[in-house]
Amino acid sequence: MDTTMTVNGVEYTVHKLLGKGKGGYSYLVTNGERQYVLKQIHHEPCDYYQFGDKLDSEIRDYARLQAIGIPLPELIACDRAQERILKEFIDGETVYSLLLQDALPETCLDQVRAMCAILYPANTNIDYFPTNFVLQDGRLYYIDYECNDYMEQWDFEHWGIKYWSRTPEFLQYAKETST
């Protein structure tokens, strides 16, 4: 990919698309000195999730998770006019990728459960899908900012765990997305 995008007038070279989520497209970008993640908000419909203002949600959720103490990438800049955010790039493999390789260290489960131990008392759930977590130098980071008020049906033990091992749900998702 040989294109550029700007955030608040600063130009970044796009290296590759990292992924598409419910709220936007995430790109690996550089300013020539450092790598970042640039998230471009999109307005594509999502049948199973209702959004208000997606950009405001990103900023609000980042502040909420930061206050709770969840390890996550730093929010560097927000460009409201273009609906873009720039955040720290956490270099490492996703939990999803590690699961595909059947190489997820047990410490990742311990770390996500430690996150739950501070999230639940704060009446908060995050999106526990394994593409949202990166392991860097033995530390697990939640690289998304999405969070919601706690609901048992969406907590780690009732929903997320289904995708944190090679369960039928995980294998079905992997099969559907590889074709």
C-alpha positions in Angstrom: 0.0 0.0 0.0 1.6 3.3 -1.1 -0.7 6.0 0.1 -0.8 8.7 2.7 -3.4 9.9 5.3 -3.4 12.9 7.5 -4.3 13.5 11.1 -4.7 17.1 12.1 -2.6 18.1 9.1 0.2 15.7 9.8 0.9 13.3 7.0 1.4 9.5 7.6 2.4 6.8 5.1 0.1 3.8 5.2 1.9 0.5 5.3 -1.1 -1.8 5.4 -4.6 -2.4 6.5 -4.6 -4.1 9.9 -8.2 -4.8 10.1 -11.8 -3.7 9.9 -14.0 -3.6 13.0 -17.6 -2.5 13.8 -16.6 1.1 14.0 -13.7 1.6 11.6 -10.7 0.5 9.5 -7.3 0.4 11.3 -4.1 1.0 9.3 -0.5 0.6 10.2 1.1 4.0 9.4 4.4 5.8 10.0 5.6 9.4 10.1 9.1 8.2 9.1 10.2 7.9 12.6 7.6 5.8 14.4 4.8 3.4 13.6 1.2 4.1 14.7 -2.3 2.8 14.2 -4.6 5.2 12.4 -8.3 4.3 12.8 -10.6 5.7 10.2 -14.2 5.7 11.5 -16.7 4.2 9.0 -20.5 4.5 8.9 -21.2 1.0 7.5 -24.2 -0.7 9.1 -23.8 -3.3 11.9 -26.8 -5.5 12.4 -25.8 -6.6 16.0 -24.5 -3.3 17.5 -25.9 0.2 17.8 -23.6 3.2 17.9 -24.1 6.8 18.8 -21.3 9.0 17.7 -18.4 6.5 17.0 -15.6 9.0 17.4 -16.9 10.3 20.7 -17.4 6.7 21.8 -13.7 6.0 21.1 -12.5 8.9 23.1 -14.9 8.3 26.0 -14.1 4.6 26.1 -10.4 5.2 26.0 -10.7 7.5 29.0 -12.8 5.0 30.9 -10.4 2.1 30.3 -7.4 4.2 31.1 -9.0 5.2 34.4 -9.7 1.6 35.2 -6.1 0.6 34.5 -6.5 -1.7 31.5 -3.2 -2.0 29.5 -4.0 -0.3 26.1 -2.3 1.7 23.4 -2.0 5.5 24.1 -4.4 7.7 22.2 -2.0 10.1 20.4 -4.4 12.4 18.4 -7.9 12.8 17.3 -9.0 14.5 14.1 -12.7 15.2 14.4 -13.1 16.7 10.9 -11.9 13.5 9.2 -13.1 11.1 12.0 -9.7 9.6 12.6 -7.8 8.7 15.7 -4.1 8.0 15.9 -2.8 5.6 18.6 0.3 3.9 19.7 1.2 0.8 17.8 1.6 -2.3 20.0 3.9 -4.6 18.1 3.2 -8.3 18.7 1.0 -11.1 17.8 -2.7 -11.1 18.4 -4.3 -13.7 20.7 -6.2 -14.8 17.6 -3.0 -15.4 15.6 -1.5 -17.3 18.5 -4.6 -19.5 18.8 -4.4 -20.3 15.1 -0.8 -21.5 15.7 -2.0 -23.4 18.8 0.7 -21.4 20.7 -1.2 -19.2 23.2 0.7 -19.0 26.4 -1.3 -19.7 29.6 -0.2 -16.4 30.9 -2.5 -14.7 28.4 -5.5 -16.3 30.1 -4.2 -15.3 33.5 -3.7 -11.7 32.3 -7.2 -11.4 30.7 -8.7 -12.7 33.9 -6.7 -10.1 35.9 -8.3 -7.5 33.6 -11.7 -8.9 34.4 -11.0 -8.6 38.1 -10.7 -4.8 37.7 -13.3 -4.4 34.9 -16.3 -6.1 36.6 -16.2 -4.0 39.8 -16.0 -1.0 37.5 -19.3 -2.2 35.9 -17.4 -2.6 32.5 -17.1 -5.2 29.8 -14.6 -5.0 26.9 -14.8 -6.8 23.5 -13.1 -10.1 24.5 -12.7 -11.3 20.9 -9.1 -12.4 20.5 -8.2 -10.1 17.6 -8.5 -7.3 20.1 -5.5 -8.4 22.2 -1.8 -8.3 21.4 1.0 -10.0 23.4 4.1 -7.9 23.5 7.1 -8.9 25.5 5.0 -11.1 27.7 2.4 -8.4 28.5 -1.2 -8.6 27.1 -2.7 -5.4 25.8 -6.3 -4.6 24.8 -5.8 -2.8 21.6 -9.4 -1.8 21.0 -11.1 1.0 23.0 -14.6 -0.4 22.9 -16.2 -1.0 26.3 -19.8 -1.2 27.6 -21.6 -1.4 30.9 -21.2 -4.9 32.4 -23.7 -7.5 31.3 -23.0 -11.1 32.4 -23.9 -12.6 29.0 -21.1 -10.6 27.4 -18.4 -11.1 30.0 -15.3 -13.2 29.5 -16.6 -16.3 31.3 -19.9 -16.4 29.4 -18.9 -15.1 25.9 -15.2 -14.3 25.5 -13.8 -17.7 26.6 -15.6 -19.3 23.7 -13.0 -17.7 21.4 -9.9 -18.0 23.6 -9.2 -21.7 22.8 -9.7 -23.9 19.8 -13.4 -24.3 20.6 -16.0 -25.1 17.9 -17.0 -21.4 17.9 -13.4 -20.3 17.4 -12.7 -22.9 14.7 -15.9 -22.0 12.8 -15.0 -18.3 12.9 -11.5 -19.1 11.6 -12.9 -21.3 8.8 -15.4 -18.6 7.7 -12.9 -15.8 7.7 -10.2 -17.8 5.8 -12.3 -18.4 2.8 
